[in-house]
Each structure stands twice: as C-alpha cells, then as structure tokens.
Amino acid sequence: MSSSPEAPEAAYADLMVTFPLFEGYTSRGAQTLLDRGRIRQCQAGEVLYHGGQPAEAVLLVLGGEVEHFLTRGAREVRLGWAGPSHVLADVQVMGHLPHPASARVRDGATVLEWDRAAFDRLIGADSVFARRVMQQTALSLAAQAEVLVASLAAMQPE
C-alpha cells in the first residue's frame, strides 16, 4: 500500500488517466492501481536498479525521466530514456530475471512501484492493462536494441 497523503494520490490518479497506457480508465480505476503500489520521490542521479541485480519491483514513471544505461569497463552506453507513462522492469519481474541494464533518475522523478506479488495480481486481474504493458515493453525493447546496435557499430574500428 502507498503511504503518501491522500490528496497527492488523487492528483496522480488524475494524471495517470492522461497516459496512453490508461486510456479509458477512470480516476477511480487509476486509484486502484495506486493503492496496490507505493509512490517514490527520487532524486537526480539516484540509481533505481543496477544491471545484473535481481528485479524485485515494476516501476511506472509518473513524472521526470529515467535513463537506461550499461557500464562496460570505464565506458557507459546509454540505451535511452523513459518518461511519464513508461513501465520499467516488468519483463524481468515476470520472468524472474536480473536487470539487463541499470536505470538512473535524470533530474528527479516520481515513480509508482509495485512489488512482484502486487504486479502479478494486477496483470492477472486486468487483461487490458497486461496487454498494454506488453505492447509498451515491445516498443521500448525495439528502441533500446536500435540504440545498442548503433553504439556497438560506433565502437567497431573501420
């Protein structure tokens, strides 16, 4: 359950229904999703998770931006950004997989965090939400793959 005051949660519910992911939801329906998670205010530079670590929670970005990146030796490869309405770590949580990359907050962010059990209940109870999360994940993975391929190509000697 979220421990944030009631008024901000209502504002987040109203915000969530403006996201394509929640098209057709009411503020009350979004509030149900909020009630099953925890709102976190994150500081600039905060690492939300590290590549290789077990995935423990799924995150919905409510505000701000989160950068995905890989660290290889002294080199950092940026994979892209996730902003409001993006869901992070869903595939890893569902598959009991480690995070393939790290995630860091850009200038400050607000995220809604669902632990594994809460997320499993959400996608089991709401097939529309489950389908939309999977569609968003497929698009995000395709974009990350393009960035990764371009980064690897740039590293190759000519």
Steps between C-alpha positions, in 0.01 A plus 500: 500500500614853438586720794463834319234750614156460340496830306818433298375149416181647354714732286708202382184306415379795292842517331511127426173507303669743256765236414434288187561193716187583698272627224142425598580467871321721753682677781347242732649217292839671506466545876464122531837463326651760732361323806679180399838671481722758665581849373870590515654844458846444349794740494713596199769239446328235713552153356170312511660167420829362376554270204552143615301538821179302553187692401281549807247761383330649197506879470262739326657839433251766611727800451857578399732283294696182559805409292585140409870429464765228496843533653782311332834575660539878506250545217131570546256414221174690518205295384233767522261686724167412657260778592152530642277201422789259439509171687842369606619150594173321425660230284770434757253476788263270310787282379692502830795640305778738600497854364688507166595867550503764771246779545586846634278803570588798284388817686260355753208268442188360657430131452228261603657176618323164506676204661492168316188367676302822448594518130409134447157568650453810285576334168300193599195709582516750211563355155483844334776629730706185440471532119587870503803442721624230261448727197695779665774257598536375143535856369750590770712189437506570128617858560767382746624241253541769233705717735711206611573391143597858405725525807670171421548599137662828611747303713618284209823605326453595136 
